Amino acid sequence: MPDVAPVEVFAALSDESRWQILTRLGSEPASASHLADELPISRQAIAKHLRVLTEAGLVTSSRVGREIRYEAVGAQLSRVAHRLDAIARGWDRRLADIKLRAEEG
């Protein structure tokens, strides 16, 4: 799976419906029809959201009989989380330095 730019991942996650779909798929794979039955989203909208999530590398699909099942993929989220963690560590170091300076003087 190609690495997708974090901005594309965040863009895919910028919609509450896509969060709902991704959260649901995190527990077990499902077809678009099953997702439409379980979530307050139309089947047509589910299909569009699944396309966006797939393009962002957050969802993968496989054919099972006549059905296409979708499954959440954590690799892209892990890549983004790793980059955010690096930013957070930098801020933690800066805040610790500010605290030390404030306590010294």
MMTF fields as JSON, N, C-alpha, C and O atoms, coordinates in Angstrom:
{
  "mmtfVersion": "1.0.0",
  "mmtfProducer": "UNKNOWN",
  "numBonds": 419,
  "numAtoms": 420,
  "numGroups": 105,
  "numChains": 1,
  "numModels": 1,
  "chainsPerModel": [1],
  "groupsPerChain": [105],
  "chainIdList": ["A"],
  "bondAtomList": [4, 2, 8, 6, 12, 10, 16, 14, 20, 18, 24, 22, 28, 26, 32, 30, 36, 34, 40, 38, 44, 42, 48, 46, 52, 50, 56, 54, 60, 58, 64, 62, 68, 66, 72, 70, 76, 74, 80, 78, 84, 82, 88, 86, 92, 90, 96, 94, 100, 98, 104, 102, 108, 106, 112, 110, 116, 114, 120, 118, 124, 122, 128, 126, 132, 130, 136, 134, 140, 138, 144, 142, 148, 146, 152, 150, 156, 154, 160, 158, 164, 162, 168, 166, 172, 170, 176, 174, 180, 178, 184, 182, 188, 186, 192, 190, 196, 194, 200, 198, 204, 202, 208, 206, 212, 210, 216, 214, 220, 218, 224, 222, 228, 226, 232, 230, 236, 234, 240, 238, 244, 242, 248, 246, 252, 250, 256, 254, 260, 258, 264, 262, 268, 266, 272, 270, 276, 274, 280, 278, 284, 282, 288, 286, 292, 290, 296, 294, 300, 298, 304, 302, 308, 306, 312, 310, 316, 314, 320, 318, 324, 322, 328, 326, 332, 330, 336, 334, 340, 338, 344, 342, 348, 346, 352, 350, 356, 354, 360, 358, 364, 362, 368, 366, 372, 370, 376, 374, 380, 378, 384, 382, 388, 386, 392, 390, 396, 394, 400, 398, 404, 402, 408, 406, 412, 410, 416, 414],
  "bondOrderList": [1, 1, 1, 1, 1, 1, 1, 1, 1, 1, 1, 1, 1, 1, 1, 1, 1, 1, 1, 1, 1, 1, 1, 1, 1, 1, 1, 1, 1, 1, 1, 1, 1, 1, 1, 1, 1, 1, 1, 1, 1, 1, 1, 1, 1, 1, 1, 1, 1, 1, 1, 1, 1, 1, 1, 1, 1, 1, 1, 1, 1, 1, 1, 1, 1, 1, 1, 1, 1, 1, 1, 1, 1, 1, 1, 1, 1, 1, 1, 1, 1, 1, 1, 1, 1, 1, 1, 1, 1, 1, 1, 1, 1, 1, 1, 1, 1, 1, 1, 1, 1, 1, 1, 1],
  "groupList": [{"groupName": "MET", "atomNameList": ["N", "CA", "C", "O"], "elementList": ["N", "C", "C", "O"], "formalChargeList": [0, 0, 0, 0], "bondAtomList": [1, 0, 2, 1, 3, 2], "bondOrderList": [1, 1, 2], "singleLetterCode": "M", "chemCompType": "L-PEPTIDE LINKING"}, {"groupName": "PRO", "atomNameList": ["N", "CA", "C", "O"], "elementList": ["N", "C", "C", "O"], "formalChargeList": [0, 0, 0, 0], "bondAtomList": [1, 0, 2, 1, 3, 2], "bondOrderList": [1, 1, 2], "singleLetterCode": "P", "chemCompType": "L-PEPTIDE LINKING"}, {"groupName": "ASP", "atomNameList": ["N", "CA", "C", "O"], "elementList": ["N", "C", "C", "O"], "formalChargeList": [0, 0, 0, 0], "bondAtomList": [1, 0, 2, 1, 3, 2], "bondOrderList": [1, 1, 2], "singleLetterCode": "D", "chemCompType": "L-PEPTIDE LINKING"}, {"groupName": "VAL", "atomNameList": ["N", "CA", "C", "O"], "elementList": ["N", "C", "C", "O"], "formalChargeList": [0, 0, 0, 0], "bondAtomList": [1, 0, 2, 1, 3, 2], "bondOrderList": [1, 1, 2], "singleLetterCode": "V", "chemCompType": "L-PEPTIDE LINKING"}, {"groupName": "ALA", "atomNameList": ["N", "CA", "C", "O"], "elementList": ["N", "C", "C", "O"], "formalChargeList": [0, 0, 0, 0], "bondAtomList": [1, 0, 2, 1, 3, 2], "bondOrderList": [1, 1, 2], "singleLetterCode": "A", "chemCompType": "L-PEPTIDE LINKING"}, {"groupName": "GLU", "atomNameList": ["N", "CA", "C", "O"], "elementList": ["N", "C", "C", "O"], "formalChargeList": [0, 0, 0, 0], "bondAtomList": [1, 0, 2, 1, 3, 2], "bondOrderList": [1, 1, 2], "singleLetterCode": "E", "chemCompType": "L-PEPTIDE LINKING"}, {"groupName": "PHE", "atomNameList": ["N", "CA", "C", "O"], "elementList": ["N", "C", "C", "O"], "formalChargeList": [0, 0, 0, 0], "bondAtomList": [1, 0, 2, 1, 3, 2], "bondOrderList": [1, 1, 2], "singleLetterCode": "F", "chemCompType": "L-PEPTIDE LINKING"}, {"groupName": "LEU", "atomNameList": ["N", "CA", "C", "O"], "elementList": ["N", "C", "C", "O"], "formalChargeList": [0, 0, 0, 0], "bondAtomList": [1, 0, 2, 1, 3, 2], "bondOrderList": [1, 1, 2], "singleLetterCode": "L", "chemCompType": "L-PEPTIDE LINKING"}, {"groupName": "SER", "atomNameList": ["N", "CA", "C", "O"], "elementList": ["N", "C", "C", "O"], "formalChargeList": [0, 0, 0, 0], "bondAtomList": [1, 0, 2, 1, 3, 2], "bondOrderList": [1, 1, 2], "singleLetterCode": "S", "chemCompType": "L-PEPTIDE LINKING"}, {"groupName": "ARG", "atomNameList": ["N", "CA", "C", "O"], "elementList": ["N", "C", "C", "O"], "formalChargeList": [0, 0, 0, 0], "bondAtomList": [1, 0, 2, 1, 3, 2], "bondOrderList": [1, 1, 2], "singleLetterCode": "R", "chemCompType": "L-PEPTIDE LINKING"}, {"groupName": "TRP", "atomNameList": ["N", "CA", "C", "O"], "elementList": ["N", "C", "C", "O"], "formalChargeList": [0, 0, 0, 0], "bondAtomList": [1, 0, 2, 1, 3, 2], "bondOrderList": [1, 1, 2], "singleLetterCode": "W", "chemCompType": "L-PEPTIDE LINKING"}, {"groupName": "GLN", "atomNameList": ["N", "CA", "C", "O"], "elementList": ["N", "C", "C", "O"], "formalChargeList": [0, 0, 0, 0], "bondAtomList": [1, 0, 2, 1, 3, 2], "bondOrderList": [1, 1, 2], "singleLetterCode": "Q", "chemCompType": "L-PEPTIDE LINKING"}, {"groupName": "ILE", "atomNameList": ["N", "CA", "C", "O"], "elementList": ["N", "C", "C", "O"], "formalChargeList": [0, 0, 0, 0], "bondAtomList": [1, 0, 2, 1, 3, 2], "bondOrderList": [1, 1, 2], "singleLetterCode": "I", "chemCompType": "L-PEPTIDE LINKING"}, {"groupName": "THR", "atomNameList": ["N", "CA", "C", "O"], "elementList": ["N", "C", "C", "O"], "formalChargeList": [0, 0, 0, 0], "bondAtomList": [1, 0, 2, 1, 3, 2], "bondOrderList": [1, 1, 2], "singleLetterCode": "T", "chemCompType": "L-PEPTIDE LINKING"}, {"groupName": "GLY", "atomNameList": ["N", "CA", "C", "O"], "elementList": ["N", "C", "C", "O"], "formalChargeList": [0, 0, 0, 0], "bondAtomList": [1, 0, 2, 1, 3, 2], "bondOrderList": [1, 1, 2], "singleLetterCode": "G", "chemCompType": "PEPTIDE LINKING"}, {"groupName": "HIS", "atomNameList": ["N", "CA", "C", "O"], "elementList": ["N", "C", "C", "O"], "formalChargeList": [0, 0, 0, 0], "bondAtomList": [1, 0, 2, 1, 3, 2], "bondOrderList": [1, 1, 2], "singleLetterCode": "H", "chemCompType": "L-PEPTIDE LINKING"}, {"groupName": "LYS", "atomNameList": ["N", "CA", "C", "O"], "elementList": ["N", "C", "C", "O"], "formalChargeList": [0, 0, 0, 0], "bondAtomList": [1, 0, 2, 1, 3, 2], "bondOrderList": [1, 1, 2], "singleLetterCode": "K", "chemCompType": "L-PEPTIDE LINKING"}, {"groupName": "TYR", "atomNameList": ["N", "CA", "C", "O"], "elementList": ["N", "C", "C", "O"], "formalChargeList": [0, 0, 0, 0], "bondAtomList": [1, 0, 2, 1, 3, 2], "bondOrderList": [1, 1, 2], "singleLetterCode": "Y", "chemCompType": "L-PEPTIDE LINKING"}],
  "groupTypeList": [0, 1, 2, 3, 4, 1, 3, 5, 3, 6, 4, 4, 7, 8, 2, 5, 8, 9, 10, 11, 12, 7, 13, 9, 7, 14, 8, 5, 1, 4, 8, 4, 8, 15, 7, 4, 2, 5, 7, 1, 12, 8, 9, 11, 4, 12, 4, 16, 15, 7, 9, 3, 7, 13, 5, 4, 14, 7, 3, 13, 8, 8, 9, 3, 14, 9, 5, 12, 9, 17, 5, 4, 3, 14, 4, 11, 7, 8, 9, 3, 4, 15, 9, 7, 2, 4, 12, 4, 9, 14, 10, 2, 9, 9, 7, 4, 2, 12, 16, 7, 9, 4, 5, 5, 14],
  "groupIdList": [1, 2, 3, 4, 5, 6, 7, 8, 9, 10, 11, 12, 13, 14, 15, 16, 17, 18, 19, 20, 21, 22, 23, 24, 25, 26, 27, 28, 29, 30, 31, 32, 33, 34, 35, 36, 37, 38, 39, 40, 41, 42, 43, 44, 45, 46, 47, 48, 49, 50, 51, 52, 53, 54, 55, 56, 57, 58, 59, 60, 61, 62, 63, 64, 65, 66, 67, 68, 69, 70, 71, 72, 73, 74, 75, 76, 77, 78, 79, 80, 81, 82, 83, 84, 85, 86, 87, 88, 89, 90, 91, 92, 93, 94, 95, 96, 97, 98, 99, 100, 101, 102, 103, 104, 105],
  "secStructList": [7, 7, 7, 7, 7, 2, 2, 2, 2, 2, 2, 2, 6, 6, 1, 2, 2, 2, 2, 2, 2, 2, 2, 2, 2, 2, 2, 1, 7, 3, 3, 2, 2, 2, 2, 2, 2, 2, 1, 1, 1, 7, 2, 2, 2, 2, 2, 2, 2, 2, 2, 2, 2, 2, 2, 6, 6, 1, 3, 3, 3, 3, 3, 3, 6, 6, 3, 3, 3, 3, 3, 3, 7, 7, 2, 2, 2, 2, 2, 2, 2, 2, 2, 2, 2, 2, 2, 2, 2, 2, 2, 2, 2, 2, 2, 2, 2, 2, 2, 2, 2, 2, 2, 2, 7],
  "xCoordList": [0.855, 0.0, 0.892, 1.777, 0.67, 1.499, 1.227, 0.125, 2.278, 2.141, 1.356, 1.676, 0.342, -0.496, -0.084, 0.192, -0.043, 0.335, -0.637, -1.843, -0.112, -0.984, -2.144, -3.231, -1.934, -3.02, -4.184, -5.342, -3.891, -4.958, -5.697, -6.913, -4.965, -5.593, -6.505, -7.647, -6.007, -6.829, -8.044, -9.131, -7.867, -9.002, -10.057, -11.255, -9.613, -10.565, -11.289, -12.454, -10.619, -11.207, -11.94, -12.42, -12.025, -12.649, -14.17, -14.827, -14.722, -16.17, -16.608, -16.055, -17.584, -18.056, -18.58, -18.396, -19.219, -19.731, -18.59, -18.703, -17.485, -16.343, -15.732, -15.272, -15.721, -15.26, -16.145, -15.648, -17.452, -18.383, -18.128, -18.107, -17.937, -17.691, -16.371, -16.313, -15.328, -14.018, -14.056, -13.478, -14.734, -14.868, -15.599, -15.192, -16.67, -17.44, -16.605, -16.642, -15.852, -15.027, -13.837, -13.253, -13.477, -12.392, -12.753, -11.865, -14.034, -14.44, -14.594, -14.287, -15.063, -15.129, -15.477, -16.138, -15.033, -15.349, -16.858, -17.605, -17.284, -18.714, -18.866, -17.985, -19.987, -20.321, -20.941, -21.351, -21.004, -21.636, -23.102, -23.616, -23.773, -25.181, -25.345, -26.256, -24.458, -24.529, -24.267, -24.914, -23.316, -23.023, -24.236, -24.564, -24.895, -26.082, -27.207, -27.986, -27.299, -28.327, -28.037, -28.957, -26.754, -26.353, -26.167, -26.32, -25.845, -25.537, -26.613, -27.294, -26.763, -27.779, -27.282, -27.341, -26.79, -26.211, -26.778, -26.912, -27.109, -27.666, -26.613, -25.413, -27.062, -26.164, -25.289, -24.101, -25.878, -25.122, -24.031, -22.902, -24.367, -23.371, -22.282, -21.11, -22.654, -21.672, -20.646, -19.442, -21.127, -20.234, -19.242, -18.056, -19.717, -18.834, -17.807, -16.627, -18.252, -17.332, -16.295, -15.126, -16.724, -15.785, -14.723, -13.563, -15.107, -14.144, -13.079, -11.889, -13.502, -12.562, -11.629, -10.417, -12.203, -11.4, -10.419, -9.293, -10.846, -9.964, -8.815, -7.666, -9.111, -8.07, -7.052, -5.887, -7.485, -6.583, -5.83, -5.017, -6.098, -5.403, -5.905, -5.227, -7.097, -7.655, -8.576, -8.887, -9.009, -9.932, -9.461, -8.962, -9.628, -9.348, -10.596, -11.449, -10.694, -11.871, -11.448, -10.365, -12.334, -12.108, -13.459, -14.461, -13.469, -14.699, -14.857, -13.939, -16.045, -16.409, -17.725, -18.793, -17.634, -18.822, -19.275, -18.494, -20.525, -21.078, -20.924, -21.288, -20.392, -20.33, -18.915, -17.926, -18.844, -17.554, -17.542, -18.419, -16.553, -16.429, -15.286, -14.233, -15.536, -14.564, -14.015, -14.709, -12.741, -12.07, -11.158, -10.504, -11.119, -10.238, -8.786, -8.48, -7.904, -6.473, -5.791, -5.921, -5.081, -4.473, -3.128, -2.622, -2.524, -1.171, -1.066, -0.133, -2.014, -1.945, -2.125, -1.427, -3.061, -3.259, -2.008, -1.655, -1.346, -0.108, 0.98, 1.721, 1.072, 2.075, 1.803, 2.72, 0.55, 0.187, 0.416, 0.949, 0.016, 0.201, 1.681, 2.043, 2.536, 3.978, 4.495, 5.301, 4.026, 4.458, 3.93, 4.642, 2.685, 2.131, 2.87, 3.089, 3.252, 3.998, 5.346, 5.782, 6.005, 7.28, 7.095, 7.924, 6.01, 5.712, 5.44, 5.922, 4.671, 4.336, 5.59, 5.722, 6.515, 7.764, 8.549, 9.148, 8.551, 9.238, 8.611, 9.32, 7.279, 6.594, 6.863, 7.059, 6.875, 7.167, 8.547, 8.73, 9.529, 10.886, 10.888, 11.525, 10.181, 10.123, 9.465, 9.949, 8.366, 7.671, 8.532, 8.534, 9.253, 10.151, 11.25, 11.638, 11.757, 12.796, 12.255, 12.941, 11.038, 10.414, 10.223, 10.506, 9.748, 9.554, 10.86, 10.915, 11.916, 13.226, 13.716, 14.219, 13.58, 13.997, 13.197, 13.747, 11.89, 11.028, 11.424, 11.418, 11.763, 12.148, 13.523, 13.795, 14.397, 15.749, 15.754, 16.609, 14.835, 15.017, 13.821, 13.9],
  "yCoordList": [-1.185, 0.0, 1.236, 1.36, 2.144, 3.348, 4.261, 4.311, 4.972, 5.932, 7.133, 7.696, 7.514, 8.652, 9.83, 9.654, 11.012, 12.202, 12.408, 12.216, 12.802, 13.015, 13.958, 13.775, 14.959, 15.894, 15.169, 15.523, 14.164, 13.388, 12.526, 12.355, 11.983, 11.189, 12.084, 11.719, 13.254, 14.176, 14.646, 14.794, 14.879, 15.284, 14.178, 14.455, 12.941, 11.825, 11.729, 11.335, 12.08, 11.988, 13.255, 13.352, 14.215, 15.491, 15.427, 16.415, 14.296, 14.13, 13.147, 12.052, 13.522, 12.681, 11.329, 10.317, 11.308, 10.039, 9.074, 7.874, 9.602, 8.73, 8.201, 7.06, 9.017, 8.531, 7.389, 6.377, 7.546, 6.488, 5.201, 4.113, 5.335, 4.16, 3.5, 2.281, 4.286, 3.739, 3.072, 2.002, 3.7, 3.11, 1.779, 0.801, 1.742, 0.508, -0.579, -1.733, -0.223, -1.205, -1.655, -2.706, -0.868, -1.266, -2.479, -3.204, -2.711, -3.858, -5.121, -6.211, -5.001, -6.15, -5.674, -4.649, -6.418, -6.052, -6.067, -6.77, -5.283, -5.227, -4.757, -4.101, -5.1, -4.609, -3.223, -2.813, -2.517, -1.2, -1.312, -0.444, -2.368, -2.566, -2.753, -2.192, -3.546, -3.744, -2.432, -2.134, -1.66, -0.369, 0.553, 1.247, 0.559, 1.409, 0.97, 1.802, -0.336, -0.832, -0.417, -0.191, -0.319, -0.052, 1.429, 1.837, 2.216, 3.63, 4.52, 4.118, 5.725, 6.634, 7.37, 8.597, 6.578, 7.123, 6.304, 5.085, 6.958, 6.233, 5.334, 5.555, 4.341, 3.398, 4.135, 3.838, 5.099, 5.878, 6.707, 6.771, 7.336, 8.131, 7.228, 7.604, 6.048, 5.089, 4.779, 4.781, 4.515, 4.185, 5.322, 5.072, 6.552, 7.702, 7.826, 8.065, 7.665, 7.756, 6.629, 6.847, 5.435, 4.31, 4.577, 4.206, 5.211, 5.553, 6.509, 6.319, 7.523, 8.486, 7.787, 8.003, 6.955, 6.244, 5.279, 5.115, 4.643, 3.726, 4.483, 4.049, 5.608, 6.415, 6.932, 7.132, 7.149, 7.616, 6.464, 6.683, 5.235, 4.088, 3.653, 2.906, 4.118, 3.798, 2.581, 2.003, 2.197, 1.069, 0.262, 0.812, -1.038, -1.932, -2.765, -2.906, -3.311, -4.115, -5.451, -5.592, -6.431, -7.75, -8.351, -8.102, -9.136, -9.771, -11.082, -11.9, -11.265, -12.501, -12.957, -12.435, -13.926, -14.327, -13.202, -12.684, -12.822, -11.709, -10.367, -9.332, -10.379, -9.182, -8.602, -9.333, -7.293, -6.634, -6.222, -5.489, -6.693, -6.359, -5.374, -5.47, -4.44, -3.401, -3.621, -4.104, -3.252, -3.449, -2.256, -1.744, -1.824, -0.719, -1.185, -2.329, -0.282, -0.555, 0.487, 1.686, 0.05, 0.983, 1.544, 2.447, 1.044, 1.464, 2.967, 3.604, 3.541, 4.984, 5.784, 6.774, 5.356, 6.056, 5.962, 6.917, 4.828, 4.662, 5.599, 6.188, 5.732, 6.65, 8.091, 8.809, 8.5, 9.86, 10.036, 11.058, 9.047, 9.122, 9.245, 9.98, 8.537, 8.617, 10.033, 10.569, 10.624, 11.99, 12.997, 13.925, 12.811, 13.7, 13.538, 14.51, 12.306, 12.047, 12.763, 13.292, 12.786, 13.501, 14.996, 15.631, 15.552, 16.97, 17.207, 18.183, 16.317, 16.456, 16.381, 17.135, 15.477, 15.378, 16.678, 17.108, 17.312, 18.594, 19.663, 20.439, 19.696, 20.663, 20.361, 21.28, 19.093, 18.726, 19.215, 19.72, 19.064, 19.554, 21.076, 21.607, 21.766, 23.233, 23.68, 24.596, 23.034, 23.395, 23.098, 23.869, 21.992, 21.654, 22.703, 23.087, 23.171, 24.192, 25.508, 26.181, 25.889, 27.116, 27.017, 27.969, 25.88, 25.675, 25.813, 26.473, 25.188, 25.263, 26.704, 27.131, 27.453, 28.86, 29.678, 30.535, 29.408, 30.148, 29.85, 30.75, 28.621, 28.246, 28.788, 29.03, 28.978, 29.496, 30.999, 31.53, 31.659, 33.07, 33.865, 35.092],
  "zCoordList": [0.0, 0.0, 0.0, 0.847, -0.933, -0.991, 0.203, 0.749, 0.576, 1.667, 1.153, 0.106, 1.891, 1.522, 2.401, 3.588, 1.83, 2.594, 3.752, 3.595, 4.924, 6.084, 5.805, 6.353, 4.965, 4.671, 4.0, 4.223, 3.187, 2.542, 3.559, 3.466, 4.527, 5.58, 6.409, 6.691, 6.8, 7.582, 6.789, 7.348, 5.494, 4.668, 4.652, 4.728, 4.556, 4.567, 5.898, 5.944, 6.967, 8.304, 8.726, 9.855, 7.83, 8.195, 8.216, 8.541, 7.879, 7.833, 8.915, 9.015, 9.716, 10.819, 10.333, 11.008, 9.19, 8.654, 8.353, 8.604, 7.813, 7.528, 8.821, 8.864, 9.876, 11.187, 11.658, 12.153, 11.505, 11.915, 11.142, 11.717, 9.847, 9.009, 9.406, 9.569, 9.559, 9.916, 11.284, 11.475, 12.229, 13.565, 13.481, 14.108, 12.715, 12.571, 11.906, 12.331, 10.869, 10.17, 11.003, 10.738, 12.003, 12.896, 13.734, 14.183, 13.951, 14.761, 13.933, 14.415, 12.696, 11.791, 10.39, 10.227, 9.372, 7.988, 7.743, 8.423, 6.765, 6.417, 4.981, 4.427, 4.399, 3.058, 3.188, 4.274, 2.083, 2.089, 2.498, 3.203, 2.065, 2.433, 3.934, 4.543, 4.526, 5.975, 6.718, 7.722, 6.214, 6.851, 6.763, 7.725, 5.616, 5.441, 6.367, 6.834, 6.638, 7.563, 9.005, 9.791, 9.344, 10.727, 11.055, 12.207, 10.062, 10.289, 9.674, 8.731, 10.207, 9.657, 8.409, 8.321, 7.45, 6.229, 5.065, 5.177, 3.959, 2.817, 2.177, 2.34, 1.463, 0.779, -0.222, -0.354, -0.931, -1.919, -1.237, -1.724, -0.12, 0.608, 1.184, 1.189, 1.666, 2.185, 1.092, 1.346, -0.119, -1.233, -1.498, -1.714, -1.483, -1.71, -0.586, -0.845, 0.658, 1.795, 1.76, 2.076, 1.377, 1.285, 0.219, 0.397, -0.878, -1.919, -1.378, -1.628, -0.644, -0.068, 0.934, 0.918, 1.799, 2.797, 2.138, 2.608, 1.054, 0.327, -0.321, -0.242, -0.961, -1.607, -0.601, -0.944, 0.638, 1.695, 2.349, 3.246, 1.902, 2.454, 3.813, 4.519, 4.189, 5.508, 5.476, 6.517, 4.276, 4.107, 2.908, 1.926, 3.003, 1.885, 1.63, 2.506, 0.432, 0.103, -0.476, -1.043, -0.319, -0.915, -1.266, -0.594, -2.316, -2.753, -1.999, -1.943, -1.418, -0.732, -1.365, -1.044, -2.259, -3.006, -3.904, -4.702, -3.78, -4.579, -3.885, -4.442, -2.687, -1.854, -1.824, -1.884, -1.732, -1.498, -0.037, 0.419, 0.684, 2.105, 2.291, 1.661, 3.168, 3.471, 4.87, 5.764, 5.036, 6.315, 6.59, 5.681, 7.826, 8.204, 8.179, 8.512, 7.779, 7.734, 8.604, 8.355, 9.603, 10.548, 10.136, 10.802, 9.06, 8.692, 8.454, 8.942, 7.709, 7.441, 8.727, 8.951, 9.57, 10.843, 11.706, 12.397, 11.669, 12.449, 11.941, 12.728, 10.612, 10.046, 10.486, 10.884, 10.411, 10.817, 12.323, 12.755, 13.114, 14.566, 14.909, 15.828, 14.187, 14.431, 14.153, 14.914, 13.066, 12.748, 13.776, 14.16, 14.22, 15.244, 16.563, 17.285, 16.872, 18.098, 18.074, 19.097, 16.929, 16.809, 17.055, 17.707, 16.534, 16.77, 18.25, 18.825, 18.862, 20.283, 21.144, 22.109, 20.807, 21.58, 21.492, 22.478, 20.317, 20.159, 21.055, 21.696, 21.093, 21.961, 23.428, 24.224, 23.79, 25.18, 25.586, 26.694, 24.682, 24.984, 25.148, 26.059, 24.27, 24.366, 25.67, 26.334, 26.03, 27.266, 28.496, 29.455, 28.467, 29.585, 29.691, 30.795, 28.546, 28.547, 29.087, 29.855, 28.703, 29.203, 30.716, 31.443, 31.183, 32.604, 33.363, 34.4, 32.846, 33.488, 33.558, 34.597, 32.48, 32.462, 33.467, 34.158, 33.545, 34.476, 35.917, 36.757, 36.209, 37.559, 37.94, 39.116, 36.936, 37.196, 37.406, 38.115, 36.814, 36.88, 37.068, 37.134]
}
